[in-house]
Amino acid sequence: MKTTAVACALAGLAIGSASAESPTPTERQAPHRARAVPVVTVSGNAFWANGERFIIRGIDYQPGSSGKNDDPIANVNTCKRDITEFKRLGINAVRIYSLDNSANHDECMGLLADAGIYLMADVNSPKYSINRDDPGPSYNAAYLQSVFATVEEFAKYDNTLLFFSGNEVIYTLNTTTSAEYVKATTRDVKNYMRARGLRQIPVGYSAADISANVWQAANYFNCGSDDARSDFWAFNDYSWCNTDFLTSGWNQKVQNFTDYGIPVFLSEYGCNTNGERKFNEIESLMHPNTTGVYSGGLMFEYTMEENNFGIIEVKNGKVEELPEFGNFASALSKWPMPTAATALHSTTHGVACPTSASLWEVNESLLPKMPQEAEKYMDDGAGTGPGLDGDGSQWNVDSGTATTSVASGTPSPTGQGSSSGGGGGNNGGSGNGESAAAGLASHGMLYASFAAAVGTIMGVMFL
């Protein structure tokens, strides 16, 4: 994400021990259904709602920047103010990077649902995330308690679209080993929802578009057993800078993902280095050939912060729309969601795991075992979350860490396994918008014995 307040920079701080003491067991809650909004599920390489294709036409929403501990939907006045603007834009989804798992979100989630808007929720926050530079100690029971509390809080809402298990954690060669811990978190979240009887919301990763390893990462998170394989793949792409489909390199990326097997979308887009943004990339995002591969995207971002990506400013608690607000609204209106798409796949499938290489130092067959101290959450629930102002978890090794690795494919305790995304969804640092032009590499981290063969990549020529 583009922010000067890099969330995972907190990983370098000696954060005090967070309490992982016996949380109060949570009740298994049925979804709140007072406000009718169809649940979104995964089938094939697309999202679906009530049997109709769901394409993401959304915005990244984190007033105060993605590294700030501030939950905009825990404040009713804030969410009411901003939902009015969301309606004017015509969006159907928002991504929030920091959510307060100790707060009540009933009113704001209801207001979002009334507006036809879904939440795409990061399960991590600046104080509770995987430390990309030293991931082992940060994957601990205190961390998972916070993650599970976030899942428990938002799984009850029908308009929770998906969960991100990490954001731009893998960034350089020295940080590729963190992939194992993000994938373990994906596995643990999926198994937690099954163990707790919650709706099986899709879970996946939001990657930086780094050419050196983005394709290895894409394959890694979509290989192996369904217990740990992502239900979708998202990446933050800043390569379209008021240019076109070919100049931006989007043609190659769409081609590369043609037979990827799960939904793909842009978790951030909107390059701001080439003048006022016109958002003409929405034409390509909504083109039937692209929507056969991509499921839309999220424009970065709503509020103006230090990085100058915002389309509104908040002054004295009131919204002031900037010129790009109108540009974005006009682009969404001009290029609506298509009624048909080319080359949709009816069956969800994985790909072959990439092999360990000089630019991808990830074990091909093992995952960290969930800390034994976190197993109680599967039966008793996570309890009340620590919120955004807790002591933090990145150095809380006393809460219990992974003491061994297990063959990928070994579910977390009480996890039974299921097909990807079948039911019903970390702030690592800032991306640099580098365009990925490499072809899909092969690498193996999880369950090499379960890996599916990579399908033949088909060309997509249009625009």
N, C-alpha and C positions, 0 to 999 in steps of 0.2 A: 504494500500500500504506500501511497505517496504521502509521507508525513515526516516532518523534522523531529517529531516526538516519537521516536521508534520504540514501540512497545517492548520489544525484547531486549532493549538496552538495559532494562532493569535486571536482566539475567546476570549482569556483571556485579550487581550489588549483593552484599551479604544479607539477604532478607532473613529476618528472624524466624524462628520456628513457628509454624502454624499449628494450631491445635487440631489433631485428628482424633480427639477423644470421642467416644461413643456418641454419634449424632442420634437425635431422636428419629426413630423409624418413621418413614413416610407412608401414608396410606396410598394404595393404588387407586388413582383417580381416573374416572371416565372423562373423556374429552368434554370441554365446555361446548355445548351445542346450542346455546341460546341464540346465537347469530349464525344464520345459515351461510356457510361457505364450503364449497366442495374440497375434500381432502385431495392433495396432490400425491400421486404415486409414480413409481418408475416402471416402465415396461419397454423392453427393447432398448433403444438408444434415445428415449424421449421421456418427458414428464407428461402425465395425463391427469385430468380432472373431470370426473363424471363422464368418462369415455371420450373426452375431447382433448386434443393436443394443448399442452400448456407451455407457452414460450415466455421466458423471463424478459420483462420490459421494466427494469427497475433502476434503483439508485442506491449508492452507498451512503449510509446515514449515520454519522457519528459526530454530532456537534461538539466542538472543542478539540477535535482531531482523534484519530483512532488510537492514539496512545494515552488518551485521557480517561481516567476512571469516572465516567459519567454515563449513565444509562438514560437515554432520551425517552424511553417508554416506561420508565418508573416514575416519571413526572407527568401528571395528567395535563397540566397547562401546556407543557412543551409539546407533547404529542398532539393535543388538539390543535395547537397553532400550526404545526407542521403538516398534519394530515390535510388541512385545508389547502395547503400548497401542493401536496401530493395529488389531490384530486384535480387541481388545475393542470398539472403535468400530464395526468393520465397514465400513471405507472401502476403496475400490479404487484410490485415486490420491493422490499427494502432489506438491505444487509446492515446488521448492527454488530460491531466488533467487540464491544464490551457491554455485557448484560449483568445486572445485579441479581444474582441468584438468591438473595435474601429478601428481595422486594416482591410486592404483589403487582402483577401485570394485567389483571383481569380487565380493567377499564380500557387501557390503551390497546390491548390486543383485540378487544371487542370493537373499538372504534376503527382499528385497521381493517378488521373483517367486514365491518359495515361498508367500508370504502372499497372492498374487493382487493385488499392489499395483504400479501403474505410476508411473513418474516423469514429471513435467511439468517440463522443465528450462529455466531462463533461461540464455541463452548469454552474458549479460553479468554483470558483477560490479562492485562499487563502483569499482574502479580501472580497469576496462576496459569502458567504456560510452560511449554518445553523450551529449555535453554538450548538453542542451536549449537552453541560452542561447547557445552558440556551436558549433553542430554541425559545421561544415565541418572545422576542424582536428582534431576528435576522430574523424572518419571517416578513419582512416589505416591503413597496413599493419600496424603493431604491434597495433592494435585487432583487425583482421581475423584476424591470426595467433592471437590468444587465442580469438576466437569460433570459428574453424575447429578449433582444438585441442579445445575443448569438444565440438563436434559429433563429431569423430573419436573422442573418448573414449566418448561415450554412444551413438553410432549402432550399436555392436556388440551392445547389449543389446536383447533382444526386448521387454522391458518398459519401454523408453523410449517414451512415448506421443507426445510432441510437444516442439517447441522454441519458446520465446518469443524473438522477435527484439528485443523491447523491452517495458518496463513503465512506463506513465504518463509517457512522455517528453513527449508533447504535452499541455500543461496550460493554457496561456493563449494569448491572441492573439500575444504575442511569441515563443511557442515553436512555433507551427504549422509553421514552415519546417523544423523538425527531422524532420517526417514524411517528407521526401524521403530523409533519411539512414537512417531506420529501414527504409523500404521498400527502399532499396538493400541494406541488410544482409539483409533477407529474400531478395531476389534472389540475393545472393552465397552465402548458406547453401544455398539450393536448388541452385544450380549447383555448389557445392563437393561436395555429396553425389553429384550425377550424375558429376562429373569423377572423383571418387575411387572410384566404384563402390560407394558405401554405400547402405544401405536408405534409401528416400525417405520420411523421417519428416516428418509435417506440421509446417509452420512458420507462425507467425502472431504477432499483436500483442496485448498486454494493455493496455487503455485505461482511463484515468480516466473516470468517469461525469460528465463536465462538460457541462451542457446547451448551452453556447455553441457547442461544436464536435464533440461526440461523434458526431453523425450524419454530418457531413462526413467525419470520420476513418473511420467504419465503411464508408462508400462508397469512400473513397480507397484503403483497403487491400484492397478486393475489386473493384477495377476494373483494366482493362488486361490485358496479356499474362499468361499463366500463369507465365512466368518470374519475375515479381515479385509477382504477386497472392498474398495470404495464403491459406493452406489452411483457416483457421478465423478467427473473430473472438471475442475474449474481452474482457470489461470488468469492472471492479471496482465492484460495486453495493452501496451501504450505505443504500438507501432504505427497506428493510423493517425498521422499528424496532418489533418486536413488534406489528405492525398487521395488515393484511390485503392481499389481492391488489389491490383497488381503491385503498385509501388510499396504498399504497406507490407506485402508478403502474406496477406491473408489467404490468397489463392493456394499457397503451398500448405498452410496450416489446415485449411479445410480439407485439402486432399489427404493430408497425413492422417486425419481423424475419421476418414470415411468409413472404415470398418472397425472402429474402436470398441464398440459393443455396449457402452453405457452413455448416458447423457453427458454432453460437453457444453460448457457455457463460459462466458467471460465474467469473472467475478469482479473485475475492474477494467474499465476502458475509458478513453478520453484524453489523449495526448494534448498538452497545452503549450507546446514549444513552437508552434507555427501560427501564431495569431489567434484571434477570437475563434472559438470552436463553433463549427456549424453542425456537427454531429451527422455528417453525411454517411458515416459508417453504418448508421441504422438502416439505410437502404439495403446494404449488403447483408446485415444481420437478419433482415426480414425477407430477403430474397428466397424463393422456394428451394433453390439449390443449396443455399447455406443452411436453411432450417431442416434439411434432411440430415445434417451433421451436427450443427450447433442448436442449442435450445435458448438462444437469446443472450442477454447480458445485463450487467449493472454498470451504470455510468458513475464515474468517480468525480465529484462527490456533491452532496447537497449543500453543506454550509461552507462558506469561505473561511479557510484557515491559512496558516503561514505559507503553505505550498501553492496557493492561488489556483486551486481546482474548483472551488465552490461556485454555485450558481445563485446563491442568495447570501445576504449578510444579515445578521441579527444585531439590531441596535436598540438598546433599552427594552429588550424583550420582544421587539416587533421585527417582522420579516421585511426586508427590502429586496425585491427581485432584481437581479443583475441581468444585463443583456443576454447572457448565455442561458438564462432560465427560459426566455422566450424561444431561443434557438432550439433548445432541447424539446420543449413542448411542441413546437412546430414540426420537428423531425419525427417525433412519435406519432403525431397526427397525420403527417404526410405519408408515412410508411407504416401502415397498421400491420398487425399480425396476419400472415398469409393464411388462406383457407386450405391450402394444400402444400405438401412438401415432397421433395424428391428423395428417393432412396432411404426412407425410414426402415429400420430393422425391427422385426416383431419379436426377436429373441435377444435377451441380454446375454452377453458373454464376456469372458475375460480374455487376456492376451498372454503371450509368453513373458515370463519374468526376464528382465535384463540381467546380464552377467556382470559380475564385479569387474571394474576397469579403472584406468587411471583417473577418470573423471567421475567415477561412481563407486565409491568405497563402501558398499553395502553388502552385508552377508546375504548370500543367495538362498538360504534355507531356514534361518532362525529368526524368531522374534523374542523380545524380552517378555518373560512371563509376568503376568500381572502380580504386583506385590501381594503377598499373603495377607497383609494387614488390610487390604482393600476388599477382600472377599466378602466380609460381613455386609457390605453395601448391597450386594446382590440379593441377599435375603431381607435385610432390614430397611433398605433404602438409604439414600445418602443423607437424609435429614436436612436441616436448614443449612443453606450454603453460607460460606464465609463472606459473601458480598464482594464488593470491589475494594473495600478498605481493610480487608483482613491482613494478617501478618505476611501472607505470601507463602508460596510452596517451593520455589525453585531450589532452595538449599535445605529443605526440611527433610533431610535423610532420616531423621529419628522417627518419622511417621511410618517408615517402611518403604524400601525400594525393591526393584527387581533383583533377585539374587541369582537368577539363572535365565537361560534362554530356552525356548521350547521350539519344537519343529513347527514351522508355520503351518497353520491348519489346526493347531491345538486351541480349542476355544477357551475363553476365560471360564472360571468356575461357574457352573450352572448354565452356561451358554449352550444352546442346542444346535445352532447352525440353521441357516435358512437361505433362500435365494436372495440375491441383491435387491434391496429396495422394495421387496415384495409387499410390504404392508402399506401400506397406507396412504433422512436427512441429514489461539496461540499467537498468538500474535508473535510472529517470528521476526519481522523487520520490514524494511521498505524495499520494494522492487525498483528496478531501474529502467523498465520498459524496453529492454533489449529484445530485438526480434529473434525468434527461434526459426531457423531455416533448415535445420538438420532433419534427416529422416528418422523414423522410429528405430531406436536401438533396442537390443535385447539384453535383459538383465534379470537376475533372479534373486528375490529376497524371500518370498514366502512360497511355501509349498511348491517347489519346482515340479514335484510329481503331479500336481494338480493343474499345472499351467496349460492353458489352451494355446493352440498354434495361432500365430498372428495371421490374420486374413490378408489377402492380397489387396494392396492399397490401390484404390481406383482414382482416376483423375477426375477433377471437377473443373470444367472450363465454362466460365460465364462472365458476365459483366465486362 
